Amino acid sequence: MKIKKNDTVAVLAGKDRGKTGKVLRAFPQEGKIVVEWVHIVAKHIKARKTGEKGQKLYMPKPLPVDKVMLVCPHCSAKTRVGYSITVVDGKKKKERMCKKGNHAIS
């Protein structure tokens, strides 16, 4: 998966289209990510004891990674992610690259 934790992403589709946020968690096997303040759903919790009130918790729900696009930290534009392989001290190093500005993304 080309998007990792702590990346800034922009939402392309859905009810939160146009919002940007930081990736809190990534689920590579499922192809989903959790983005801060995006795709917030309400979870209702039933009262367990007598006299206790029920609650309504708001939490971010995972959304598909193909509905978001990475925001480059250098040029601050929505961009696709590519890879560049460099050789350092005889070892190959693979790093993510911004397709628009050709910047390395750490």
C-alpha positions as CSV (number, residue, x, y, z in Angstrom):
1,M,0.0,0.0,0.0
2,K,1.4,3.4,-1.0
3,I,-0.2,5.4,1.8
4,K,1.2,5.0,5.4
5,K,0.5,6.1,8.9
6,N,1.0,9.9,9.5
7,D,0.6,10.8,5.8
8,T,-1.7,13.7,4.9
9,V,-4.4,12.6,2.5
10,A,-7.3,14.3,0.6
11,V,-10.6,12.6,0.2
12,L,-11.8,12.2,-3.4
13,A,-15.2,10.6,-3.0
14,G,-18.0,10.2,-0.5
15,K,-19.8,12.4,2.0
16,D,-16.4,14.0,3.1
17,R,-15.1,14.8,-0.4
18,G,-12.6,17.6,-0.3
19,K,-11.5,17.2,3.3
20,T,-7.9,16.5,4.2
21,G,-6.6,14.8,7.3
22,K,-3.8,12.7,8.8
23,V,-3.8,8.9,8.5
24,L,-4.2,7.4,12.0
25,R,-4.1,3.7,11.1
26,A,-3.6,1.7,8.0
27,F,-4.9,-1.8,7.2
28,P,-2.9,-3.1,4.2
29,Q,-4.6,-6.5,4.0
30,E,-8.1,-4.9,3.8
31,G,-6.9,-1.9,1.7
32,K,-8.4,0.6,4.1
33,I,-7.2,3.5,6.2
34,V,-8.5,5.6,9.1
35,V,-8.2,9.3,8.6
36,E,-8.5,11.9,11.3
37,W,-11.9,13.8,11.3
38,V,-13.1,12.0,8.2
39,H,-15.9,9.4,7.9
40,I,-17.1,9.9,11.4
41,V,-19.9,7.6,12.5
42,A,-22.0,7.4,15.7
43,K,-21.9,4.2,17.8
44,H,-24.7,3.8,20.2
45,I,-23.9,2.1,23.6
46,K,-26.7,0.6,25.6
47,A,-26.9,1.4,29.3
48,R,-25.5,-1.6,31.3
49,K,-26.6,-0.8,34.9
50,T,-29.9,0.5,36.2
51,G,-29.9,4.3,36.4
52,E,-27.0,4.6,33.9
53,K,-27.6,6.4,30.7
54,G,-26.9,5.2,27.2
55,Q,-24.2,6.9,25.2
56,K,-23.5,8.0,21.7
57,L,-19.8,7.8,20.7
58,Y,-18.4,9.4,17.6
59,M,-15.5,7.5,16.0
60,P,-13.7,7.5,12.6
61,K,-14.5,4.5,10.5
62,P,-12.0,3.0,8.0
63,L,-12.4,4.1,4.4
64,P,-11.0,2.5,1.2
65,V,-7.6,3.7,0.2
66,D,-8.7,4.2,-3.4
67,K,-11.0,7.0,-2.3
68,V,-8.1,9.1,-1.1
69,M,-5.0,10.7,-2.6
70,L,-1.7,11.6,-1.0
71,V,-0.9,15.3,-0.4
72,C,2.8,15.9,-1.0
73,P,4.5,17.6,2.0
74,H,6.8,19.6,-0.3
75,C,4.5,21.0,-3.0
76,S,1.2,20.5,-1.0
77,A,-0.6,19.2,-4.1
78,K,-2.7,16.0,-4.4
79,T,-0.4,13.6,-6.2
80,R,0.1,9.9,-7.1
81,V,2.9,8.0,-5.5
82,G,5.8,6.4,-7.4
83,Y,8.9,4.6,-6.3
84,S,12.6,5.3,-6.8
85,I,15.4,2.8,-6.2
86,T,18.7,4.3,-5.3
87,V,22.0,2.5,-4.5
88,V,23.6,3.6,-1.2
89,D,26.9,1.8,-0.1
90,G,26.1,-1.1,-2.4
91,K,22.6,-1.6,-1.0
92,K,19.4,-0.8,-2.8
93,K,17.0,1.6,-1.1
94,K,13.4,2.0,-2.2
95,E,11.7,5.3,-1.5
96,R,8.4,6.9,-2.3
97,M,8.3,9.8,-4.8
98,C,5.8,12.5,-5.6
99,K,4.8,12.1,-9.3
100,K,4.1,15.8,-9.8
101,G,7.2,17.4,-8.3
102,N,9.6,14.5,-8.2
103,H,10.2,15.0,-4.5
104,A,11.1,12.2,-2.1
105,I,8.3,11.5,0.4
106,S,9.5,10.3,3.8
